[in-house]
Amino acid sequence: MTVREYGLWINGGWLKTARTIERTSPAHGAPLARFAEGGEGEVGAAVAAARAAFDNRSIWSGIPGSERAKAITRWLELIVRDTDRLATIEAEEVGKPIRFAKGETEWAIELGRYAAALAYQIPGDLVNNIGDANLGLVSREPRGVIGMITPWNFPLVTLFQKLPFALAAGCTVVIKPSELTAGTTLEVAALAREAGIPDGVINVVTGSGRTVGEALTGHPGVDMISFTGSTVVGKRIAQRCAEQMKRVGLELGGKAANIVFADADIDSAIDGIAFGYILNQGEECVQGTRLLIEESIADDFIRQLVERSRKIRIGLPDDEQADVGALIHEQHMEKVLGYIRTGVEQGAKLEIGGERLTDNGLGKGYFVAPTIFSGVTPEMTIFREEIFGPVLAVTTFKTAEEAIRFANDTNYGLGNGVWTKDIDKAIQVSRELKSGTVYVNTFLETSVQMPFGGFKESGLGRENGMDGLLEFTEVKSTFIKLGKRGYALPHTV
């Protein structure tokens, strides 16, 4: 296997550094990539390039939205051309199955297409009912230089929930991807130059959060930070941005619950719950990590769900039939296994899984079997904390009110699911759930037009939809006096 070599991507070119970061496969241990390790100086150079490209309005920020849309569309055509390569890189670096990496790449493209279309219709208002002598304009302007910090679990999708929207708005960017999974971010940045997006509009600095992330969030030349990652880090970033009165967008952790009522389509619900807790090895901020099941159907539902889970295929990234891959690294695997041990110690019943998998060629990889606990109560750790692994905690309820109380009994509020064929119940329960997204009779399915973000400790702001573009704009009010202005002070001609 050829090891991919990357520099930093600054002002339309590659920049090598003295130190590098080695990435080996979490699935089989082979070396995959070598990334340049940037620092404060390289962040400064990237911000300077982005600032120069933004301030010269003829380069990007001041050109017609239609021209930005065309450039973004040309870029997306190159990403379509390179889908298989990008999906392979994504699968290898993250450890996920190739079919899901390909789906992620295709969804990123869809997000980009929608964002490009929005560049044609950035909204503004004319206020013309304030008297014949007055006229008001409410306009939206690009916010400026955006620092983007993205995680390792969905490198392309989390990037494309930000990047094309910021570009469509007229912003320029400096991106810090995870040092574990930076390959696709660097690849698409280089493709942007091939598509004719001007130098300096997109810059990428790889390195650790302690160095690159801190330098980026603290840089006075950055107008906004858009971050996807853990709530702990998100709070730190919010504090730093508050000190500078810098705009911040945060897409953070979650502890989603799927509520299944007795009148649900049971087979569909079983499939949705199984998919929801194992997608991306459970390394998913909207993972369906909790199942709230109506007591009258719980035993049979759990039995069928366990049987369905036995059929889940665990495999290497290039296995076209695999459903679950490797966790991101050994420390994270041990953390997930620690949560499983805690679940057993606290009295939950282990229905399936619970161990590291080493058979069938998986010995060197960080694989954890799909795991289901029943008998979980709200005070248990596995009910309350984000596990970020293929672990499902099952709790029963008697009434809709109890189900809503259980679902909302968390510091998070990113997503939840409701399964029922009673439309009144579906809408009423959805209204009561404290989360930014509610899925009804499906899970982890949405459209690019719909905003995404969280309540409570799941974050601030929204991505996707028109809201995702407006995050990267500033609102300006312009009050115009028509004709001669009346005097406010005594005046003699």
C-alpha positions in Angstrom: 0.0 0.0 0.0 1.4 3.4 -1.0 1.7 5.9 1.8 0.1 9.2 0.8 2.2 12.3 1.5 0.6 15.7 2.1 1.9 19.2 2.9 -0.2 22.0 4.2 -2.5 23.7 1.6 -1.9 27.5 1.8 -2.6 30.1 -0.8 -3.1 27.6 -3.6 0.0 25.5 -3.0 1.6 22.8 -0.9 3.8 23.7 2.0 6.1 21.2 3.7 7.0 21.3 7.3 9.8 19.9 9.3 7.6 17.6 11.4 5.0 15.2 10.2 2.1 13.1 11.6 1.9 9.5 10.7 -1.5 7.9 10.2 -1.9 4.1 10.3 -5.0 2.1 9.6 -7.3 1.5 12.6 -8.5 -1.6 10.9 -5.2 -3.4 10.1 -2.3 -1.3 11.3 -0.7 -0.6 7.9 0.7 2.9 7.3 -1.7 5.1 5.3 -0.6 8.7 5.2 1.9 11.3 6.3 0.6 14.8 7.1 2.6 17.9 7.6 2.4 19.2 11.1 1.6 22.9 11.2 2.0 25.4 14.0 1.2 29.0 14.9 3.4 30.4 12.1 1.6 28.3 9.5 -1.8 29.3 10.8 -0.7 32.9 10.6 0.3 32.4 6.9 -3.0 30.7 6.1 -5.1 33.4 7.8 -3.1 36.1 5.9 -3.8 34.4 2.6 -7.5 34.1 3.5 -7.7 37.7 4.6 -6.0 39.0 1.5 -8.4 37.0 -0.7 -11.4 38.2 1.2 -10.4 41.9 1.4 -9.7 42.1 -2.3 -13.4 42.0 -3.2 -12.7 41.3 -6.9 -11.3 37.9 -6.0 -14.3 36.3 -4.2 -16.3 38.3 -1.6 -17.5 41.0 -4.0 -18.1 39.0 -7.2 -21.7 38.1 -8.2 -23.2 35.2 -6.3 -23.8 33.5 -9.6 -20.1 33.5 -10.3 -19.3 31.9 -7.0 -22.1 29.3 -7.7 -20.5 28.4 -11.0 -17.0 28.0 -9.5 -18.4 25.8 -6.7 -20.3 23.7 -9.2 -17.1 23.2 -11.3 -15.4 22.1 -8.1 -18.1 19.6 -7.3 -17.9 18.1 -10.8 -14.2 17.3 -10.0 -15.2 15.7 -6.7 -17.8 13.6 -8.5 -15.0 12.5 -10.9 -12.9 11.5 -8.0 -15.6 10.0 -5.8 -14.1 6.5 -5.7 -10.7 7.8 -4.7 -12.0 10.1 -2.0 -14.3 7.3 -0.6 -11.3 5.0 -0.4 -9.3 7.5 1.5 -12.2 8.2 3.8 -12.8 4.5 4.5 -9.1 3.8 5.2 -8.4 6.7 7.5 -11.6 6.5 9.5 -11.8 2.6 9.4 -15.4 2.6 8.1 -16.8 0.3 5.4 -16.3 1.5 1.9 -20.0 1.5 1.0 -20.7 4.0 3.8 -17.6 6.1 2.8 -19.0 6.3 -0.7 -22.4 7.3 0.6 -20.8 10.0 2.7 -18.9 11.4 -0.3 -22.1 11.5 -2.3 -24.0 13.3 0.5 -21.2 15.8 0.7 -21.6 16.5 -3.0 -25.3 16.9 -2.5 -24.7 19.5 0.2 -22.3 21.3 -2.0 -24.8 21.5 -4.9 -27.5 22.9 -2.7 -25.1 25.5 -1.2 -24.0 26.6 -4.7 -27.6 27.2 -5.6 -28.1 29.3 -2.5 -25.4 31.7 -3.7 -27.9 32.9 -6.3 -30.5 34.0 -3.7 -28.8 35.4 -0.6 -31.7 37.3 0.9 -32.1 41.0 1.6 -35.0 43.4 2.4 -36.2 46.7 1.1 -38.0 48.7 3.8 -40.2 51.2 1.8 -43.0 51.9 4.3 -41.2 54.4 6.4 -42.3 57.6 4.6 -41.7 59.0 1.2 -38.5 60.8 2.4 -36.9 57.6 3.7 -35.8 54.2 2.4 -34.3 51.3 4.3 -32.1 48.5 3.0 -31.3 45.3 4.9 -28.5 43.5 3.3 -26.4 40.4 4.2 -22.6 40.5 3.7 -20.1 37.7 4.0 -18.8 37.5 7.5 -15.1 37.3 6.6 -12.4 34.8 7.3 -13.9 31.6 8.8 -11.8 29.1 10.8 -13.3 25.6 10.5 -12.4 22.8 12.8 -13.7 19.4 11.8 -13.7 15.9 13.5 -12.4 12.5 12.5 -15.7 10.6 12.3 -17.2 12.1 9.1 -14.4 14.2 7.6 -16.1 15.1 4.3 -19.7 15.5 5.5 -18.8 17.7 8.5 -16.6 19.8 6.2 -19.3 20.1 3.6 -21.9 21.2 6.1 -19.7 24.3 6.4 -17.4 24.9 3.5 -19.6 25.3 0.5 -22.1 27.4 2.5 -19.3 29.7 3.6 -18.0 29.9 0.0 -21.4 30.6 -1.4 -21.8 33.5 1.1 -18.5 35.0 -0.1 -16.3 34.0 2.8 -12.8 32.7 2.7 -11.6 29.9 5.0 -8.8 28.3 7.0 -9.6 24.6 7.8 -8.1 22.5 10.6 -9.2 18.9 10.0 -8.5 16.1 12.4 -4.9 15.1 12.3 -6.1 11.5 12.0 -8.3 11.9 9.0 -7.1 14.9 7.0 -6.7 13.2 3.6 -10.0 14.0 2.0 -9.9 17.6 3.2 -6.5 18.2 1.6 -7.6 16.4 -1.6 -10.7 18.6 -2.1 -8.8 21.7 -1.3 -6.4 21.0 -4.2 -9.4 20.2 -6.4 -10.8 23.6 -5.7 -7.7 25.2 -7.3 -8.2 22.9 -10.4 -11.8 24.2 -10.6 -10.6 27.8 -10.7 -11.5 28.9 -7.2 -8.9 31.6 -6.5 -5.9 31.0 -4.4 -6.3 31.9 -0.7 -10.0 31.2 -0.6 -9.5 27.7 0.8 -6.5 27.0 3.1 -5.8 23.8 5.2 -3.4 23.6 8.1 -3.1 20.1 9.6 -1.9 19.5 13.2 -3.1 19.0 16.7 -5.9 20.9 18.4 -3.4 22.0 21.1 -1.3 23.9 18.5 -3.2 24.5 15.3 -6.7 24.6 16.9 -5.6 27.0 19.6 -3.8 29.3 17.2 -6.8 29.4 14.8 -9.4 30.2 17.5 -7.2 32.8 19.0 -6.1 34.6 15.8 -7.4 38.1 15.5 -7.7 37.8 11.8 -10.3 35.1 12.0 -13.9 36.5 12.1 -15.7 33.3 13.0 -15.0 29.8 14.2 -17.2 26.9 13.0 -16.5 23.8 15.0 -17.8 20.2 15.0 -16.6 17.9 17.8 -17.1 17.2 21.5 -19.0 19.3 23.9 -15.9 19.6 26.2 -13.8 21.1 23.4 -16.7 23.2 22.1 -17.1 24.9 25.5 -13.4 25.7 25.4 -13.7 27.2 21.9 -16.8 29.2 22.9 -15.0 30.7 25.9 -12.0 31.7 23.7 -14.3 33.3 21.1 -16.3 35.1 23.8 -13.1 36.7 25.0 -12.6 38.2 21.5 -16.3 38.8 20.8 -15.8 36.4 17.9 -18.8 34.7 16.3 -18.9 30.9 16.9 -20.9 28.0 15.5 -20.8 24.7 17.4 -22.1 21.3 16.4 -21.4 19.1 19.4 -22.3 15.9 21.1 -25.6 14.0 21.4 -27.4 11.2 23.2 -30.3 10.5 20.8 -33.2 8.4 21.8 -35.5 6.4 19.5 -39.0 6.1 21.0 -40.9 3.1 19.7 -44.6 2.8 20.5 -46.6 -0.4 20.3 -48.4 0.8 17.2 -45.2 1.3 15.2 -44.3 -0.6 12.0 -42.2 -3.1 14.0 -40.0 -4.4 11.2 -39.1 -0.9 10.0 -38.4 0.2 13.6 -36.1 -2.8 14.2 -34.2 -2.0 11.0 -34.0 1.8 11.9 -32.9 1.2 15.4 -30.2 -1.3 14.3 -28.9 1.0 11.7 -29.0 4.0 14.1 -26.8 2.4 16.7 -24.2 0.8 14.4 -23.7 3.4 11.6 -20.1 4.5 11.5 -19.3 2.1 14.3 -21.5 4.3 16.6 -19.0 7.2 16.1 -21.9 9.4 15.2 -23.1 12.5 17.0 -26.8 11.7 16.3 -26.3 8.0 16.9 -29.4 6.3 18.2 -27.7 5.3 21.3 -30.8 5.0 23.5 -33.9 2.9 22.7 -37.1 3.8 24.6 -39.5 1.0 24.0 -43.2 0.7 25.1 -43.3 -1.9 27.8 -46.0 -4.1 26.2 -43.9 -5.0 23.2 -40.4 -4.7 24.8 -39.5 -8.4 25.2 -40.4 -9.4 21.7 -38.9 -6.3 20.2 -35.6 -6.8 22.0 -35.4 -10.4 20.9 -35.9 -9.5 17.3 -33.4 -6.7 17.5 -30.8 -9.0 19.0 -31.4 -11.5 16.1 -31.1 -8.7 13.6 -27.9 -7.5 15.2 -26.4 -11.0 15.0 -26.5 -10.6 11.2 -24.5 -7.4 11.2 -21.2 -8.0 9.2 -18.0 -6.6 10.7 -15.2 -6.1 8.2 -12.2 -4.2 6.8 -12.7 -0.9 5.0 -12.5 -2.6 1.5 -15.2 -5.2 2.4 -18.1 -4.2 0.2 -20.5 -6.1 2.4 -19.4 -4.8 5.8 -21.8 -3.0 8.0 -19.4 -2.0 10.8 -15.7 -1.2 10.7 -13.0 -0.3 13.2 -13.1 2.4 15.8 -10.8 5.3 15.3 -7.9 4.3 17.5 -7.0 2.1 20.4 -7.6 4.6 23.2 -11.1 5.2 21.9 -11.8 1.5 21.7 -10.7 1.1 25.3 -13.0 3.9 26.3 -16.0 2.2 24.6 -15.1 -1.1 26.2 -14.9 0.7 29.6 -18.5 2.0 29.1 -19.6 -1.6 28.4 -17.9 -2.8 31.6 -19.6 0.0 33.5 -23.0 -1.0 32.1 -22.5 -4.5 33.4 -21.3 -3.3 36.8 -24.3 -1.0 37.2 -26.8 -3.8 36.6 -27.8 -3.5 33.0 -28.4 -6.8 31.1 -25.9 -7.5 28.3 -28.0 -9.0 25.5 -25.4 -9.3 22.8 -21.8 -8.2 22.1 -19.7 -6.4 24.7 -16.3 -7.5 23.5 -13.4 -6.7 21.2 -13.4 -8.7 18.0 -10.2 -10.3 16.8 -11.4 -13.2 14.6 -11.7 -13.5 10.8 -8.6 -11.3 10.1 -9.7 -8.5 12.5 -6.9 -9.2 15.1 -4.9 -6.0 14.6 -7.9 -3.7 14.3 -9.9 -1.8 16.9 -13.2 -3.6 16.4 -16.0 -3.8 19.0 -19.0 -6.0 18.5 -22.4 -4.4 18.2 -23.6 -4.3 21.8 -27.1 -4.1 23.3 -28.0 -3.6 27.0 -31.6 -4.0 28.3 -32.9 -3.0 31.7 -31.1 0.3 31.5 -32.4 3.0 34.0 -31.9 6.8 33.7 -29.3 6.9 36.5 -26.9 4.5 34.7 -23.8 5.9 33.0 -24.6 4.3 29.7 -28.0 6.1 29.7 -26.4 9.5 30.4 -23.0 9.8 28.7 -22.1 9.8 25.1 -20.3 6.5 24.3 -19.5 7.1 20.6 -19.4 3.4 19.9 -21.8 0.6 18.7 -23.6 0.4 22.0 -27.4 0.6 22.5 -29.1 1.2 25.9 -32.7 -0.1 26.1 -35.2 1.4 28.6 -38.9 0.7 28.8 -41.8 3.1 29.3 -45.5 2.9 30.0 -46.9 6.2 28.7 -46.0 8.8 26.1 -45.4 11.3 28.9 -42.9 9.0 30.5 -41.1 8.4 27.1 -40.8 12.1 26.5 -39.4 12.6 30.1 -36.8 9.9 29.5 -35.8 11.2 26.1 -35.3 14.8 27.4 -33.5 13.6 30.5 -30.1 14.5 29.1 -27.8 17.5 28.8 -27.8 17.0 25.0 -30.4 17.8 22.4 -29.2 17.0 18.9 -31.6 14.4 17.6 -34.3 12.0 18.5 -36.6 9.5 16.7 -40.3 8.6 17.1 -41.9 5.4 15.7 -45.7 5.3 15.6 -48.4 5.1 12.9 -50.6 7.5 14.9 -50.0 10.9 13.3 -51.4 12.8 16.2 -49.0 11.1 18.6 -46.1 11.5 16.2 -46.6 15.3 16.0 -47.4 15.8 19.7 -44.4 13.8 20.9 -42.1 15.5 18.3 -43.2 18.9 19.7 -42.2 17.9 23.2 -38.8 16.6 22.4 -36.0 19.0 23.1 -33.7 18.4 20.1 -32.8 20.2 16.9 -34.0 17.3 14.8 -36.7 14.7 15.2 -37.0 11.8 12.8 -40.5 10.2 12.5 -40.7 6.6 11.3 -37.1 6.7 10.1 -33.7 7.6 11.5 -30.7 9.5 10.3 -32.6 10.5 7.1 -33.0 14.1 6.1 -32.7 16.6 3.2 -30.1 19.2 2.4 -32.8 21.9 2.7 -33.4 21.3 6.4 -31.2 22.9 9.0 -29.2 20.8 11.4 -28.0 21.6 14.9 -28.7 21.1 18.6 -30.4 22.3 21.7 -28.7 22.5 25.1 -25.1 21.2 25.2 -25.4 19.9 21.6 -24.4 23.3 20.2 -25.1 26.7 18.9 -26.2 27.7 15.4 -27.4 25.7 12.5 -25.8 24.0 9.5 -27.4 23.1 6.1 -30.5 24.7 4.7 -30.7 28.4 4.2 -29.8 28.8 7.9 -26.5 27.1 7.1 -25.6 29.9 4.7 -26.9 32.7 6.9 -24.6 31.6 9.6 -21.7 33.0 7.5 -23.3 36.4 6.9 -23.5 39.7 8.7 -26.7 41.8 8.6 -26.3 45.4 7.7 -29.1 48.1 7.9 -28.7 51.1 5.6 -31.1 54.0 6.2 -31.3 56.4 3.3 -32.7 59.9 3.4 -34.3 60.9 0.1 -34.3 64.6 -0.8 -33.4 67.4 1.7 -33.0 66.4 5.3 -34.8 68.5 7.9 -32.7 70.3 10.5 -32.4 68.8 14.0 -30.9 71.9 15.5 -31.7 75.6 15.3 -30.7 76.9 11.9 -30.6 80.3 10.2 -30.0 80.7 6.5 
